[in-house]
Amino acid sequence: MTSSTSPSPRTSPDASHALHSPVIAWFEEHARDLPWRRPEAGPWGVMVSEFMLQQTPVSRVLPVYEQWLARWPRPAALAAEAPGEAVRAWGRLGYPRRALRLHGAAVAITERHGGDVPREHAQLLALPGIGEYTAAAVASFAYGQRHAVLDTNVRRVFARTTTGVEYPPNATTAAERRLARELLPEDEGTAARWAAASMELGALVCTAKSPDCARCPVAGLCAWRLAGKPAHDGPPRRGQTYAGTDRQVRGKLLAVLREAVGPVPQAVLDTVWDEPVQRARALDGLVSDGLVEPLAAGLYRLPQGSPAATPTSPAASTPASPDTN
């Protein structure tokens, strides 16, 4: 059987183009009408969606996204509030540190870029909380630039159509990055459409568990399908567990703090989980991650921090610095 860690083949321009045209044409006809794809979303709307969609399905993101943009239509609006308000508004999307990172990015955008999401990939990458994928996604989807955008869906499409394996490796490899660059159309606008189209194909058709090859626009070119769909022979792909984990306890503790209008006593938090050692560990983790602030007399609250001062003009912002994420 074919291994998921096999090196990616080098692709010819003709072979790449054979994938581009049908996938982009399929996308033009079948793409979902999502709010962050509409022109009025702007770069900030694209950035917010990218933070929210990490490890979270679209159906759960949609209502929170709409509420978020209604409350904070620009980065400066979010930056002007305490980081705890971002955690509160994040609701039950999960992985709430993303809310703090998005707040941190909004502060940096406000202070360094006059409140406008920067266009340059290097400046995006320098924002706190933004890594390789998010910088490429915002530059591509918001500004129509030519970047390899590698999320789980895209990696799976490339693994099957080009490399001939069922699943990509657990972590993105240098071979995958090289293949993604080789598959990029030369034209910027076409490259941006290709990035969105290949991602949508993985989300709707070339899914992890039940790929619908009959609906795939490149089924006739898919190396995995043409090889007889060999089964994945790497390590088992484990599903994420939640019940009984520290993540569940953290979620329950945060739910109480999000609903509270003021600091919450330790005694109230003690009621959310029976096992005291795990509960204490989860609370300590929330404090360590900056999601909860401990106060005197056994009280806890969402982080207040120091809201950013909104510059009065773009000239009031400071130059971007080479921050690490």
Summary of the structure (lengths in Angstrom):
residues: 325
radius of gyration: 21.8
end to end distance: 38.5
largest distance: 68.9
contacts: 990
relative contact order: 0.15
helix: 57%
strand: 2%
